Amino acid sequence: MRKDREPLPRGFASLWLTVVIDLLGFGIALPLLPLYVKNDLGASAFVVGIVLAAYSAAQLVGAPVLGKLSDRYGRRPVLVISLIGSAVGHLLTGLASSVALIIFARAFDGFSGGSLSIAHAAAADLAPPAQRPRLFGLLGAWIALGFVAGPALGSLAALGGHRLPFFLAAALAGVNALTAWWRLPALPPVAASRAGGVHDAVPRPAAGPDGAGSDGARSGLTAAPVSSWRLLAPSGLLGRLLVSVLLVGIGFSGFEATFVLLGEDRVGLNEHSAGLVFAGVGVVLSVVQAVLVKKVIGKLGATRTARVSVLVTMSGFLLLAPALGWIGLAPALVARTVGQGLLNPAMSTIVSTVTADDRRGQVFGVQQAVGSASRILGPLVATGLFALAVPLPYLVGAVLAVIGALSLLTVPVDAAAAGPTPARSGH
């Protein structure tokens, strides 16, 4: 270990391991789900799309609610509840005997699947602003590797039957919930930590630049979905940030939905070679987030990094549109992967710094929900455009990236570097 590298905050290793196992289970189940629904339950391709969309649609509502609950009751208990929900969702998926039950199972899993937003909020709780880019990069790196290792493990489990991978994912989530309860740091709610003088080493801003301060948490959990989505108001800084996340995410999820079709059309890609390509993308993404994120954000700052990453992403789309072979596709994939790998940690760094601590879980929940919205809209838009003309999804993705970059130009360069203000007294 290098002597000049700061040690990881106490408790982060346990948090990181929890995320790794969670994403490993998700990676086991997701790639096999379409074939399972189609072959075992006799569903049409349209119904398969509904099953896949049910998870993201439920997460639109669930992620902000779980995030707000974690602000009020603490990260650990809500994260454990999320993991238990994943275990139940995977188990019901494996046991499903009808399309209706499997849609319910995926929706249940999606509603309770706020583990990533809670983990990001917990990482921000554990570290001062200067350390957060590195932590977010490490979380992102292992998320990417989970999507590489998970499908491989799922393929092996499928040798024992079509339902076995989902039972394996359920078992992993259940064990993960038990170990998380014992190993994760017991970070108290912000209100409790203020009252008891806990965690005062990490200064807390009184309000985010969108005008949402700690008093906003008093509105009650029953209004969580409505009050959370108000954060997307374009007049606020958080709204402009999250709109950029949505636009770039639509383009990226559209790329994921159509790349195999593009590869088949341009270079004769098949199922086996497509899997290898996506595994390679996952490895590159992991390296970018583990190695480059801290260095780039340290040099450029989070806001400039976000702007640059969106422009790199745009260049990837522009290279995809006319690509006639691997000479064109390879640099396009690298640009898309590097851009996305830098963007997510940069955005999380800005959000974690400009958001009041007692709303951090809620805002990260909205960020995860915005990602879910992009994963619903992106494939629908991209596949429709692809049917009209092969280059269209990537040209539209480039346009969306430009709009996202313009939105980021309104974000102050020092937005994520501004010194935090003292916490408000009372709550």
C-alpha positions in Angstrom: 0.0 0.0 0.0 1.4 3.4 -0.9 2.4 5.5 2.1 0.9 8.7 0.6 -2.5 7.2 0.2 -5.0 8.1 2.9 -6.4 5.0 4.8 -10.0 4.2 4.1 -12.5 5.5 6.8 -13.3 3.0 9.5 -16.4 1.0 8.5 -16.1 1.6 4.7 -14.6 -1.8 4.0 -17.8 -3.4 5.5 -20.0 -1.1 3.5 -18.0 -1.8 0.3 -18.3 -5.6 0.8 -22.0 -5.3 1.4 -22.4 -3.4 -2.0 -20.2 -6.0 -3.8 -22.3 -8.9 -2.6 -25.5 -7.1 -3.4 -24.5 -6.3 -6.9 -23.1 -9.8 -7.4 -26.6 -11.2 -6.7 -28.2 -8.6 -9.0 -25.7 -9.6 -11.7 -26.6 -13.3 -11.3 -30.3 -12.7 -11.8 -30.7 -10.0 -14.4 -29.1 -11.4 -17.5 -31.0 -14.7 -17.2 -34.4 -13.1 -16.4 -35.6 -12.5 -20.0 -35.0 -16.2 -21.1 -36.5 -17.4 -17.8 -39.7 -15.4 -18.3 -39.9 -16.3 -22.0 -39.1 -20.0 -21.8 -40.4 -21.1 -18.4 -43.5 -18.9 -18.3 -44.3 -18.7 -22.0 -44.3 -14.9 -22.0 -44.0 -12.8 -25.2 -41.2 -10.3 -25.9 -43.5 -7.4 -24.9 -44.3 -9.0 -21.5 -40.6 -9.6 -21.0 -40.2 -5.9 -21.4 -42.9 -5.2 -18.8 -41.2 -7.6 -16.3 -37.9 -5.8 -16.8 -39.4 -2.4 -16.5 -41.3 -3.3 -13.3 -38.1 -3.2 -11.2 -37.1 0.3 -12.4 -40.7 1.6 -12.2 -41.0 0.5 -8.6 -37.6 2.0 -7.8 -38.8 5.4 -8.9 -41.0 5.5 -5.8 -39.0 3.3 -3.5 -35.5 4.8 -3.7 -36.5 8.3 -2.4 -38.6 6.8 0.4 -35.8 4.5 1.6 -33.3 7.3 1.3 -35.5 9.6 3.5 -36.0 6.8 6.0 -32.3 6.3 6.2 -31.9 10.1 7.0 -34.4 9.7 9.8 -33.7 6.3 11.3 -30.0 5.6 10.3 -28.3 4.0 7.3 -27.7 0.5 8.7 -31.3 -0.6 9.5 -32.7 0.7 6.3 -29.9 -0.8 4.2 -30.5 -4.2 5.9 -34.3 -3.8 5.1 -33.3 -3.2 1.5 -31.2 -6.3 1.4 -34.0 -8.4 2.9 -36.3 -7.0 0.3 -33.9 -8.1 -2.4 -33.7 -11.6 -0.9 -37.5 -11.9 -0.9 -37.7 -10.5 -4.5 -35.2 -13.0 -5.8 -36.9 -15.9 -4.0 -40.3 -15.0 -5.3 -38.8 -14.7 -8.8 -37.4 -18.3 -8.6 -40.7 -19.6 -7.2 -42.9 -17.8 -9.7 -45.4 -19.9 -11.6 -47.2 -17.0 -13.4 -46.3 -13.8 -15.1 -48.3 -11.8 -12.6 -46.3 -13.2 -9.7 -43.0 -12.5 -11.4 -44.0 -8.9 -12.1 -44.9 -8.5 -8.4 -41.6 -10.0 -7.4 -39.6 -7.7 -9.6 -41.6 -4.7 -8.4 -41.1 -5.7 -4.8 -37.4 -6.1 -5.4 -37.3 -2.7 -7.1 -39.2 -0.8 -4.4 -36.9 -2.2 -1.7 -33.8 -1.9 -3.9 -32.4 1.4 -2.6 -29.2 -0.1 -1.4 -26.9 1.8 -3.7 -28.3 5.3 -2.8 -28.1 4.4 0.9 -24.5 3.1 0.5 -23.5 6.3 -1.2 -25.1 8.4 1.6 -23.3 6.2 4.2 -20.0 6.7 2.4 -20.5 10.4 2.5 -21.3 10.2 6.2 -18.0 8.4 6.9 -15.7 10.8 5.2 -14.9 14.5 4.7 -15.6 16.0 1.2 -12.0 15.6 0.0 -12.1 11.8 0.4 -15.5 11.2 -1.1 -14.5 11.0 -4.8 -12.2 8.1 -4.0 -14.9 6.3 -2.0 -17.5 6.8 -4.7 -15.0 5.6 -7.3 -14.3 2.5 -5.3 -18.0 1.8 -4.9 -18.5 2.3 -8.7 -15.6 0.0 -9.5 -16.9 -2.9 -7.6 -20.4 -2.3 -8.9 -19.0 -2.7 -12.4 -17.1 -5.9 -11.4 -20.3 -7.2 -9.9 -21.9 -7.0 -13.3 -19.0 -8.9 -14.7 -18.7 -11.7 -12.1 -22.5 -12.0 -11.5 -23.5 -13.2 -15.0 -20.6 -15.7 -15.0 -21.7 -17.1 -11.7 -25.3 -17.2 -12.8 -24.4 -19.1 -16.0 -22.7 -21.8 -13.9 -25.7 -22.0 -11.5 -28.1 -22.3 -14.5 -26.5 -25.7 -15.2 -28.4 -26.9 -12.2 -31.8 -25.6 -13.4 -33.3 -22.4 -14.7 -34.6 -21.3 -11.2 -31.4 -22.1 -9.3 -29.6 -18.7 -10.1 -32.5 -16.8 -8.5 -32.4 -19.0 -5.4 -28.6 -18.4 -5.3 -29.2 -14.6 -5.6 -31.8 -14.8 -2.8 -29.4 -16.7 -0.5 -26.6 -14.2 -1.1 -28.9 -11.3 -0.3 -30.1 -13.0 2.9 -26.6 -13.8 4.1 -25.6 -10.2 3.2 -28.4 -8.8 5.3 -27.4 -10.8 8.3 -23.7 -9.9 8.0 -24.5 -6.3 7.3 -26.4 -5.9 10.5 -23.4 -7.1 12.5 -20.6 -5.6 10.5 -21.8 -2.2 9.2 -21.0 0.9 11.3 -24.0 2.0 13.3 -24.2 5.6 11.9 -27.0 7.3 13.8 -29.6 9.6 12.2 -28.3 13.1 11.6 -30.9 14.5 14.1 -29.6 12.1 16.8 -26.0 12.8 16.0 -26.5 16.5 16.3 -28.3 16.2 19.6 -25.7 13.9 21.1 -22.6 15.5 19.5 -21.8 12.4 17.4 -19.9 12.7 14.1 -19.2 16.4 14.5 -15.8 15.8 12.8 -17.6 16.0 9.4 -19.1 19.5 9.0 -22.6 19.7 7.8 -24.1 22.3 5.4 -27.3 23.9 6.6 -29.0 23.8 3.3 -28.4 22.7 -0.3 -28.2 25.4 -3.0 -31.6 24.5 -4.2 -32.9 26.1 -1.0 -33.8 22.8 0.7 -32.4 22.9 4.2 -32.7 20.6 7.1 -36.2 21.9 7.9 -37.5 20.1 4.8 -37.2 16.8 6.7 -40.1 17.9 8.9 -42.6 17.4 6.2 -43.1 13.7 7.1 -42.4 10.5 5.3 -45.9 10.2 3.9 -45.0 13.0 1.5 -41.6 11.6 0.6 -42.2 10.8 -3.0 -43.8 14.2 -3.8 -41.3 16.2 -1.8 -38.4 14.2 -3.2 -39.3 14.8 -6.8 -39.6 18.6 -6.1 -35.8 18.5 -6.0 -35.8 18.2 -9.8 -37.2 21.7 -10.1 -34.9 23.3 -12.9 -34.6 26.5 -10.8 -32.5 24.6 -8.2 -28.9 23.5 -8.5 -29.8 19.9 -7.6 -32.5 19.9 -10.3 -30.0 20.9 -13.0 -27.6 18.3 -11.8 -30.2 15.5 -11.8 -31.7 16.5 -15.1 -28.2 16.1 -16.6 -28.0 12.6 -15.0 -31.4 11.8 -16.6 -30.5 12.9 -20.1 -27.1 11.2 -20.2 -28.6 8.1 -18.5 -31.3 7.8 -21.3 -28.6 7.8 -23.9 -26.5 5.3 -22.0 -29.3 2.8 -21.3 -30.4 3.2 -24.9 -26.8 2.2 -26.0 -27.0 -0.8 -23.7 -30.3 -1.9 -25.2 -29.2 -1.6 -28.8 -25.5 -2.3 -28.9 -25.8 -6.0 -29.5 -28.1 -5.2 -32.4 -25.6 -2.7 -33.7 -22.8 -5.2 -33.3 -24.7 -7.9 -35.1 -25.4 -5.4 -38.0 -21.9 -4.0 -38.2 -19.4 -6.8 -37.2 -21.5 -10.0 -36.9 -21.7 -10.0 -33.1 -23.3 -13.1 -31.5 -24.4 -13.9 -27.9 -21.1 -15.3 -26.9 -19.0 -12.4 -28.3 -21.5 -9.8 -27.0 -21.0 -11.2 -23.5 -17.2 -10.9 -23.8 -17.6 -7.3 -25.0 -19.8 -6.3 -22.1 -17.4 -8.1 -19.7 -14.6 -6.0 -21.2 -16.6 -2.9 -20.8 -17.2 -3.8 -17.1 -13.5 -4.3 -16.5 -12.5 -0.9 -18.1 -15.3 0.8 -16.2 -14.0 -0.7 -13.0 -10.4 0.4 -13.7 -11.6 4.0 -14.5 -13.5 4.3 -11.3 -10.9 2.7 -9.1 -7.8 4.4 -10.5 -8.7 7.6 -12.5 -11.6 9.1 -10.6 -9.7 10.4 -7.6 -6.8 11.8 -9.8 -9.1 13.5 -12.3 -11.5 15.0 -9.7 -8.5 16.0 -7.6 -7.0 17.9 -10.6 -10.1 19.3 -12.3 -12.7 19.4 -9.5 -16.0 17.5 -9.5 -17.9 20.0 -11.6 -15.3 20.3 -14.4 -14.9 16.5 -14.3 -18.7 16.1 -14.8 -18.6 18.5 -17.8 -15.6 16.8 -19.4 -17.1 13.3 -18.9 -20.4 14.3 -20.6 -18.4 15.6 -23.6 -16.4 12.4 -23.8 -19.7 10.5 -23.6 -21.0 12.6 -26.5 -17.9 11.8 -28.6 -18.6 8.1 -28.0 -22.1 8.4 -29.4 -20.8 10.3 -32.4 -18.3 7.6 -33.1 -20.9 4.8 -32.8 -23.3 6.3 -35.4 -21.1 5.9 -38.5 -18.9 3.0 -37.2 -18.4 0.4 -39.9 -16.2 -2.1 -38.0 -14.2 -2.6 -34.9 -11.9 0.2 -35.9 -14.8 2.5 -35.3 -16.6 0.6 -32.5 -13.6 0.1 -30.2 -12.8 3.8 -29.6 -16.5 4.5 -29.3 -16.9 1.9 -26.6 -13.8 3.3 -24.8 -15.1 6.8 -24.9 -18.6 5.8 -23.7 -17.1 3.8 -20.8 -14.6 6.4 -19.7 -17.2 9.1 -19.8 -19.7 7.2 -17.8 -17.1 6.0 -15.4 -16.0 9.5 -14.5 -19.5 11.1 -14.6 -21.2 9.0 -11.9 -18.6 9.6 -9.1 -18.3 13.3 -10.0 -22.1 13.8 -9.8 -22.2 11.9 -6.5 -19.4 14.0 -5.1 -21.2 17.3 -6.0 -24.5 16.0 -4.6 -23.0 14.8 -1.4 -21.3 18.1 -0.8 -24.1 20.6 -1.6 -26.9 18.6 0.2 -27.7 19.1 3.8 -26.7 16.0 5.8 -30.2 15.3 7.1 -31.5 15.1 3.5 -28.5 13.3 1.9 -30.2 9.8 1.8 -33.3 11.3 0.3 -31.4 13.1 -2.4 -29.2 10.1 -3.3 -32.5 8.2 -3.4 -33.8 10.6 -6.0 -30.6 10.3 -7.9 -31.0 6.5 -8.0 -34.7 7.0 -9.0 -33.6 9.3 -11.9 -31.3 6.5 -13.0 -34.2 4.1 -12.9 -36.3 6.5 -15.0 -33.5 6.7 -17.6 -33.4 2.9 -17.7 -37.1 2.8 -18.5 -37.1 5.6 -21.1 -33.7 4.8 -22.7 -34.5 1.3 -24.2 -38.0 2.4 -25.3 -36.6 5.4 -27.2 -33.5 3.7 -28.6 -35.1 0.6 -29.9 -37.8 2.6 -31.6 -35.2 4.9 -33.2 -33.0 1.9 -34.2 -36.0 0.4 -36.1 -36.2 3.6 -38.1 -32.4 3.9 -38.8 -29.4 2.3 -37.2 -27.5 5.5 -36.4 -30.5 7.4 -34.9 -30.2 6.2 -31.2 -26.6 7.3 -31.1 -27.2 10.7 -32.8 -30.0 11.4 -30.3 -27.8 10.2 -27.5 -25.2 12.8 -28.6 -27.8 15.5 -28.6 -29.0 14.6 -25.1 -25.4 14.6 -23.9 -25.0 18.2 -25.3 -28.1 19.3 -23.5 -26.8 17.7 -20.3 -23.5 19.5 -20.8 -25.3 22.8 -21.2 -27.2 22.1 -18.0 -23.9 21.6 -16.2 -22.5 24.9 -17.4 -25.0 26.5 -15.0 -23.4 24.7 -12.1 -20.7 26.8 -10.4 -17.2 25.4 -10.8 -16.7 25.5 -7.0 -20.1 23.9 -6.2 -18.5 20.8 -4.7 -15.6 22.7 -3.2 -17.4 25.3 -1.2 -16.8 25.1 2.5 -19.7 23.8 4.5 -21.6 26.1 6.8 -22.4 25.3 10.4 -25.3 23.0 11.1 -28.6 24.6 12.2 -29.5 24.2 15.8 -32.6 22.2 16.4 -34.4 19.9 14.0 
